[in-house]
Amino acid sequence: MALIEIRGLTKKFGSVTAVQDLNLSVDAGEFLTLLGPSGCGKTTILRMVAGLEMPDSGEIRIGGTTVFSSRQGISVSAGKRGIGLVFQSYALWPHMTVRQNVAFGLEIQKVPAEEMNRQVDDALDYMRLKGLGDRYPQQMSGGQQQRVALARMLVTRPKIFLMDEPLSNLDAKLRLEMRAEIKRLHREAGATTIYVTHDQTEALTLSTRVAIMRKGVLVQASPPREIYRRPESVFVADFIGSPTINLIPGRIVGSGDGLLFQGEALSLSAPGLRAPDGAEVTAAIRPEEIRIVEEENGGAVPGEVYAVLPAGSETIVQVRRKDTIFHVRVMGETVLDAGDRVFLSFSPDSVCYFDHHQGTLIGVAGAPDGRT
């Protein structure tokens, strides 16, 4: 059942449309991440749901209650929407101790002192801040400050968590630790969560569903695996994944079960794909779906190593074939070096095909219906 319903939501800043005709539902207990490049409208959406930004048109319903409607003239204030907020900047009061920061929302709600102290203690313990209640924010590390912000949100027991890039100010190690904390918090609290980030790793690891935005428009909302394996457009395919997906222009040749993809750098069988003969398409192949082999067999094609990029547990090998450079992910280390001659092996069943002109998904080779 949808806890948050957004219908026809639009927001403009002068002549710039930040969000355009957004329709999106978030189920109870879901962890939805709004993902996209800077300026795509994701933070604006979060602020409109929270009641911090007034939409120009549309409707927002929370728990079956309309909290904003341009048609009905309804706009419920942020404090009455039952929402907990965590910001990129932590937004902690510097003149208050950790304990006072966490208790702030309960004081506004006029919770009795004894009950408030108990709830604050529980929140501090839960976020591993026991014994730090008398410190001030500036006396704590970035990770500890973020835990304080989460404890402050958690203590009021909201039904909905809204988080706006809460980990962007942390270093890589702390980000990893806090991702685990946020995932644990969501699982144990069971709160519906909308999370804003430009970091695709955060989106893929934390979410039950990812909503990808582009220039104020929602382009796909799907589970992380589907976003990665079955992107609905070239934009999504190219945006998700590091290193980026390999995109090869070409055309479909043949008919029925005998379809072939023919590109300048690569030819592949396209089993099960539904596309007319001569259709101009773009083939998309993830770097981990390409194997480097020692000899030309089973359809492997020759190429030359362009660059070798070690990354600890894996190595990214760039291989030039004709005028195309393929990105290949190799687990562990490799003895390959620039200039080495190699052969590339491709699995036809792992290739997505997009209409070359529209950029929309037309099929996935090997899928039962030729699509997804």
ZIHU-V279887 format. One record per pair of residues at least 6 apart in sequence whose ideal C-beta (glycine too) atoms are under 6 Angstrom apart, sorted by the first residue. I is the first residue (numbers start at 1). GAP is how many residues later the second one is. Records with the same first field share a line. If there is no record, write none. Layout:
I->GAP  GAP
This chain:
1->27
2->23  25
3->25  60  189
4->22  58
5->20  56
6->16  18  54
7->16  51  52
8->13  50
9->10  13  46  49
10->10  11  46  47  48
11->7  8  33  44  45
12->44
17->199
18->23  26  198
19->22  25  26  197
20->196  197
22->196
26->6  166
28->164
29->161  163
30->162  178
31->155  162  176  177
32->162  177
33->162  170  174  177
34->8  11  162  177
35->168  175  177
36->6  176  177
40->173  174
41->172  175
42->154  171
43->121  153
46->116  118  150
47->6
48->7
50->28  33  35  112
51->26  27  30
52->26
57->13
59->10
60->7  8
62->19
66->8
67->9  14
68->7
82->76  77
83->75  77  79
84->69  74  77
85->77
86->63  67  77  80
87->77
88->76  77  80
90->55  59
92->9  45  56
93->8
94->43
97->37  39
98->34  35  37  50
99->34
101->47  51
102->18  21  49  50  53
103->13  17
105->51
106->10
119->36
123->28  31  32
124->6  9  27
127->20  23  24
129->18
137->8
142->27  28
143->31
146->32
160->32
161->30  32
162->32
163->32
164->32
165->31  32
167->8  11
183->23
186->7
197->6
200->40
203->7
204->20
207->17
209->14
210->14  17
211->7  10
212->7  8  24
214->21
219->14
220->12  16
227->13
228->12
230->142
231->6
232->129
233->126  127
234->120  125
237->8  47
238->6
243->44  73  84
245->39  41
246->39  80  81
247->35  37
248->15  18  35
249->33
250->11  12  13
251->11  27  29
252->7  23  27  29
253->7  9
254->6
255->22
259->11  14
260->9
261->7  9  22
264->58
265->56  57  59
268->80
269->79
270->95
271->94  95
272->94  95  98
273->90  92  97
274->89  96
275->87
280->76
281->72  75
282->72  74
283->68  70
284->68
285->66
287->40  41  42
288->41
289->58  61
290->38  54  56
291->54
292->36  50
293->7  50  52
296->47
300->43  45
301->43
302->41
303->16  17  18  39  41
304->16  37
305->14  31  33  35
306->12  14  19
307->11  31
308->9  28
309->7
314->15  17
315->15  19
317->11  13
318->7  9
319->7  9
348->17
349->16  17
351->14
352->12
353->9  10
354->7
355->7
363->7  8
364->8
